[in-house]
Amino acid sequence: MEQLPLAGVRVLDLTNVLAGPYCSFQLSLMGAEVVKIEKPGSGDLARHLGPDPELNDRGIGTSFLAQNAGKKSVELDLKDPDGRAAFEDLVRGADVLLENYRAGVLARLGYDWDVLHRLNDQLVYCAISGFGQTGPGSQAPAYDQVVQGLSGMMSITGTAETAPLRVGFPVCDSIGGLMAAFAISSALVGRAHGGGGSFLDLSMLEASMSAMGWAVSSYLISGVETVAMGDQNATAAPSGTFHAADGPLNIAANRQSQFETLCRLIGREDLVDDPKFLTRDLRKVHRFELNQEIDEALAGRSALVWEKELSAAGVPAARILTVAQAVESEQLHHRRFFHDVPFPGGEDRMVRTSGNGVHLDGRPLRPQGPPPTLGQHNDELDELRRASQARSQLRRGGAA
């Protein structure tokens, strides 16, 4: 692999916290040059978020370190004439402009799509917002948990007794960032085929509902409303969390052959011919009775033993791990999923970051450098502006 797919692509990143930075991190892993344009003196809010107060006070909070490796940081005030002039120069030579302000904020600063397009008609401009740039809800403030609630996601998370519950990580931010990275990459391909620049208006709410898949389509197509089922899979049984001698494990015997194999391995072949469990739909109706029978059979051995035996026989099964256990996974280690990059500011230690699960030509994508300190690349601003001017002239065929 000599060159990453997005090598030579310059991304101006005006985003904060997660959805936008997660998007630009994906683009950076694919080879794009990402220049974070941050508010002077404070920068990305994520610089001050995380479990370590000392890092938060230094502006390199854990939340920032996790999503910003390999990027550059330049401080610009878009309300200051000099800052605006520098920003406009950078826009002229950029390939992508990414922001996640509330809908309309960048336009009120004087940079709506018409202005940006006049500055650079090849620009791919992506605006990530909670609810999109248009519509009656477009101006409402949006955090991940708000979007989780409005999407219906929280209503189906937990059990009938505990729902609604928040998913345990900012899933809507992550989905929004991934969808934005996909849309930007697609727009760049379209531009390469003569399509010119484009404006991408990405709604986290819509992206999240798209990702909910069957939970939404079951209602749209069949009129069946998805309900909270805790650790159980609504589409099949036995499929959910079960209990071995030393802890829980997931089993997803969704196919008839898998169900029969499971019953054989746990010594309960009689369940296969039980009239209550003969078909897939009958097993869903009698789910909890079936689960009790399986739990009793699993109780004599450990979750790890069952994981190995069932998986080897083609029945999807695995222990339920903590995050601390999951990061020690032998599989993740083999895949080189985690990467050590230098700590910001040249300190003599490393930061361990995640990849994105993609191997390109047999090698995992990895950050191209450390996360930046705030304004670390301010002294490169003049060079970035000159390079932008050169790129702009090149696009115009060398015109002055």
C-alpha positions in Angstrom: 0.0 0.0 0.0 1.9 3.1 -1.3 -0.8 5.7 -0.9 -4.0 6.0 1.2 -7.2 6.5 -0.8 -7.8 10.1 0.4 -4.1 11.2 0.2 -4.0 14.8 -1.1 -7.5 15.7 0.2 -7.6 18.6 2.5 -10.4 18.8 5.1 -11.2 22.0 7.0 -12.7 20.9 10.3 -14.8 23.4 12.3 -16.4 20.7 14.4 -16.6 20.1 18.2 -16.9 17.1 20.6 -17.8 13.9 18.7 -20.0 13.6 15.6 -17.9 15.9 13.5 -14.5 15.0 14.9 -15.4 11.3 14.6 -16.2 12.0 10.9 -12.9 13.8 10.2 -11.0 11.1 12.1 -12.3 8.5 9.7 -11.2 10.7 6.8 -7.8 11.2 8.3 -7.4 7.4 8.7 -8.0 7.1 5.0 -5.2 9.6 4.3 -6.9 13.0 4.3 -5.1 16.0 5.7 -7.4 17.4 8.4 -6.9 21.0 9.6 -9.0 21.7 12.7 -10.0 25.4 12.8 -10.5 26.1 16.5 -11.8 29.0 18.6 -8.8 30.9 20.0 -8.1 30.2 23.6 -10.6 27.3 24.1 -10.8 25.2 21.0 -12.8 22.0 20.6 -15.0 21.5 23.7 -13.8 17.9 23.8 -10.4 19.2 24.9 -12.0 19.7 28.3 -14.0 16.5 28.5 -13.0 13.1 30.1 -12.4 11.4 33.4 -9.0 12.9 34.0 -9.3 16.5 35.4 -5.6 17.3 34.9 -5.9 16.5 31.2 -9.1 18.5 30.9 -7.4 21.5 32.5 -4.6 21.2 30.0 -7.0 21.1 27.0 -6.1 17.6 26.0 -9.0 15.7 27.6 -9.5 12.0 26.9 -12.5 12.7 24.8 -10.3 14.9 22.5 -7.4 12.5 22.4 -9.7 9.6 21.3 -10.9 11.3 18.0 -8.2 13.8 16.9 -4.9 11.9 16.4 -3.2 12.9 13.1 -4.9 16.3 12.7 -3.5 19.8 12.7 -4.9 22.6 14.8 -5.1 26.3 13.8 -6.8 29.0 15.9 -9.0 31.4 13.9 -11.7 33.8 15.0 -14.4 33.9 12.3 -15.7 37.1 13.7 -12.4 38.9 13.3 -11.5 40.4 9.9 -8.0 38.8 9.8 -9.4 35.5 10.9 -12.1 35.6 8.2 -9.5 36.5 5.5 -7.4 33.5 6.5 -10.4 31.2 6.6 -11.5 32.3 3.2 -8.0 31.6 1.8 -8.1 28.1 3.3 -11.6 27.5 1.9 -10.4 28.4 -1.6 -7.9 25.6 -1.6 -9.8 23.0 0.5 -11.5 19.9 -0.7 -13.9 19.5 2.2 -15.4 21.9 4.8 -17.0 20.1 7.8 -19.0 21.8 10.6 -21.5 20.7 13.2 -22.9 24.0 14.4 -26.6 24.4 15.1 -28.4 24.8 11.7 -27.7 28.2 10.2 -24.9 29.3 12.4 -22.2 29.3 9.7 -24.6 31.1 7.4 -25.1 33.8 10.0 -21.4 34.2 10.2 -21.6 35.1 6.5 -20.7 31.7 5.0 -23.8 30.1 3.6 -23.5 27.6 0.7 -23.7 30.3 -2.0 -20.8 32.2 -0.5 -18.7 29.0 0.0 -19.5 27.8 -3.5 -18.4 31.2 -4.9 -15.1 30.9 -3.0 -14.6 27.3 -4.2 -16.9 25.7 -6.7 -15.2 22.3 -6.1 -15.8 22.4 -2.3 -17.6 19.5 -0.6 -19.4 21.2 2.3 -20.9 18.9 4.9 -23.0 20.4 7.7 -23.8 17.9 10.5 -26.7 18.9 12.8 -29.1 17.3 15.1 -32.1 17.6 12.9 -31.0 19.0 9.5 -30.8 22.5 8.1 -34.5 22.8 7.4 -37.8 22.1 9.0 -39.6 23.1 12.2 -37.1 21.3 14.5 -33.9 22.5 12.8 -33.1 25.2 15.4 -33.5 22.9 18.5 -30.4 22.2 20.4 -29.3 18.6 20.0 -27.0 16.3 22.1 -26.7 12.6 21.6 -29.1 11.7 24.3 -31.7 14.1 22.9 -31.5 12.4 19.5 -31.6 9.0 21.1 -34.9 9.9 22.7 -36.5 11.5 19.7 -35.5 8.6 17.4 -37.4 6.1 19.5 -34.1 4.4 20.3 -34.4 4.8 24.1 -37.9 3.5 24.1 -36.7 0.1 22.9 -33.6 -0.1 25.1 -34.0 -1.9 28.3 -36.9 -4.1 29.5 -40.6 -3.3 29.7 -39.9 -2.3 33.3 -36.8 -0.2 32.8 -37.2 1.4 29.4 -36.6 4.1 28.3 -32.8 3.8 28.7 -30.0 5.6 27.1 -27.6 3.4 25.0 -24.3 3.3 27.0 -22.3 5.4 24.6 -23.0 8.3 22.2 -24.3 6.1 19.5 -26.2 8.8 17.5 -23.0 11.0 17.4 -21.1 8.0 16.1 -23.6 7.1 13.5 -23.9 10.7 12.4 -20.1 10.9 12.0 -19.9 7.7 10.1 -22.7 8.7 7.8 -21.0 12.0 7.2 -17.7 10.4 6.3 -19.5 8.1 3.9 -21.4 11.0 2.3 -18.2 13.1 2.0 -16.2 10.3 0.4 -19.1 9.6 -2.0 -19.2 13.3 -2.9 -15.5 13.3 -3.6 -15.9 10.4 -6.0 -18.7 12.2 -7.7 -16.6 15.4 -8.0 -13.7 13.3 -9.5 -16.2 12.3 -12.2 -17.0 15.9 -13.1 -19.8 16.5 -10.6 -18.3 19.6 -9.0 -18.7 20.6 -5.4 -21.7 19.8 -3.3 -23.6 20.7 -0.1 -24.3 17.8 2.3 -27.0 18.5 4.9 -26.7 15.6 7.4 -29.3 15.1 10.1 -28.2 13.0 13.1 -31.8 12.1 13.8 -32.4 10.8 10.3 -29.1 8.9 10.2 -29.8 7.3 13.6 -33.3 6.2 12.5 -31.8 4.8 9.3 -29.4 2.7 11.4 -32.2 1.4 13.5 -33.2 -0.8 10.6 -35.8 -3.4 11.5 -37.0 -1.5 14.6 -38.3 1.2 12.3 -39.2 -0.9 9.2 -41.3 -3.3 11.2 -43.7 -0.4 12.0 -43.5 1.3 8.6 -44.1 -1.9 6.6 -46.1 -4.2 9.0 -47.5 -1.8 11.5 -45.9 -3.7 14.4 -44.3 -1.4 17.0 -41.0 -2.6 18.4 -41.0 -2.8 22.2 -38.2 -3.0 24.7 -37.1 -6.6 25.2 -34.0 -6.2 27.3 -31.3 -8.7 26.3 -33.6 -10.6 23.9 -33.6 -10.6 20.1 -37.2 -9.8 19.0 -36.7 -11.6 15.7 -35.7 -15.1 16.9 -35.5 -17.5 19.9 -33.5 -18.7 21.5 -31.5 -15.5 20.9 -30.3 -13.3 23.7 -28.4 -13.5 27.0 -28.2 -16.8 28.9 -26.5 -17.8 32.1 -23.6 -20.3 32.5 -22.0 -21.4 35.8 -19.9 -18.2 36.2 -21.7 -15.5 34.3 -23.7 -14.5 31.2 -23.1 -15.3 27.6 -25.0 -14.4 24.4 -26.4 -17.2 22.2 -28.0 -16.5 18.9 -29.5 -19.8 17.6 -31.6 -18.1 15.0 -31.7 -20.9 12.4 -33.4 -24.2 12.9 -30.1 -26.1 12.4 -28.5 -23.9 15.1 -31.3 -24.6 17.5 -31.0 -28.3 17.0 -27.2 -28.2 17.4 -27.6 -26.1 20.6 -30.1 -28.6 22.1 -27.8 -31.5 21.3 -24.7 -29.9 22.8 -26.5 -28.9 26.1 -28.0 -32.4 26.4 -31.6 -31.3 25.7 -32.4 -32.9 22.4 -35.9 -33.3 23.7 -36.5 -29.6 23.2 -36.3 -30.0 19.5 -39.5 -32.1 19.4 -41.4 -30.2 22.1 -44.6 -29.0 20.5 -44.1 -25.5 22.1 -40.7 -25.1 20.3 -41.2 -26.8 16.9 -41.1 -23.7 14.8 -39.3 -20.3 14.8 -42.6 -18.5 15.6 -43.6 -20.9 18.3 -40.2 -20.5 20.0 -40.7 -16.7 20.0 -44.1 -17.2 21.7 -42.7 -19.5 24.3 -39.4 -17.6 24.6 -39.0 -17.3 28.3 -40.0 -20.9 29.0 -37.4 -22.1 26.5 -34.8 -19.7 28.0 -35.3 -21.2 31.4 -34.8 -24.7 30.1 -31.6 -23.7 28.4 -30.3 -21.8 31.4 -30.7 -24.8 33.6 -28.7 -26.9 31.1 -25.9 -24.3 30.8 -25.5 -24.0 34.6 -23.0 -26.8 34.9 -20.2 -25.3 32.9 -18.4 -21.9 32.5 -19.3 -19.3 29.9 -15.9 -19.6 28.2 -16.3 -23.4 27.8 -19.7 -22.9 26.3 -18.5 -20.1 24.0 -15.8 -22.3 22.6 -17.9 -25.4 22.2 -21.0 -23.8 20.7 -19.0 -21.5 18.4 -17.0 -24.5 17.1 -20.2 -26.2 16.2 -21.6 -23.2 14.3 -23.8 -21.8 17.0 -23.1 -18.0 17.5 -22.1 -17.7 21.2 -19.8 -15.5 23.3 -19.3 -14.2 26.8 -20.5 -10.7 27.7 -17.4 -8.7 28.5 -16.7 -5.5 30.3 -15.0 -2.8 28.3 -11.8 -3.4 30.2 -12.0 -7.1 29.2 -12.9 -6.3 25.6 -9.9 -4.2 25.0 -7.6 -7.1 26.0 -9.2 -9.3 23.3 -6.8 -11.6 21.5 -8.7 -11.0 18.3 -8.3 -7.2 18.5 -4.6 -7.7 19.3 -4.1 -9.9 16.3 -5.9 -7.4 14.1 -3.7 -4.5 15.5 -6.9 -2.5 16.2 -5.2 -0.3 18.8 -2.4 2.1 18.0 0.1 4.0 20.1 0.8 7.5 19.0 3.0 10.2 20.6 1.4 12.3 23.4 0.6 15.9 22.4 3.3 18.4 23.0 6.2 16.0 22.7 5.9 14.5 26.1 7.8 11.2 26.6 4.8 9.0 26.6 2.2 7.5 24.3 -1.5 7.7 23.7 -3.4 4.5 22.8 -6.1 5.1 20.3 -8.6 2.9 18.4 -8.5 2.3 14.7 -11.8 1.8 12.7 -11.7 -1.9 11.9 -10.7 -1.4 8.2 -7.7 -3.2 6.8 -6.4 -1.8 3.5 -4.3 -4.1 1.4 -3.7 -6.3 4.5 -2.8 -3.5 6.9 -4.9 -1.7 9.5 -5.6 2.0 9.0 -3.8 4.0 11.7 -3.5 7.6 12.8 -0.7 9.5 11.0 0.5 11.4 14.1 -0.4 12.6 17.6 -3.5 14.7 18.5 -2.6 18.4 18.3 -2.3 20.8 21.1 -4.5 23.9 20.7 -3.1 26.1 17.9 -0.1 23.8 17.5 0.1 24.6 13.8 -0.6 28.3 13.9 2.9 29.0 12.6 2.0 26.9 9.5 -1.0 29.1 8.7 0.8 31.3 6.1 2.1 28.2 4.4 -1.4 26.6 4.5 -2.8 29.8 2.9 -0.1 29.8 0.2 -0.7 26.1 -0.5 -4.5 26.8 -0.7 -3.8 29.6 -3.3 -1.7 27.3 -5.4 -4.4 24.6 -5.2 -7.1 27.0 -6.2 -5.1 28.3 -9.2 -4.4 24.7 -10.3 -8.1 24.0 -10.3 -8.8 27.1 -12.4 -6.2 25.9 -14.9 -3.5 28.3 -13.7 -5.6 31.5 -13.9 -4.3 34.3 -11.7 
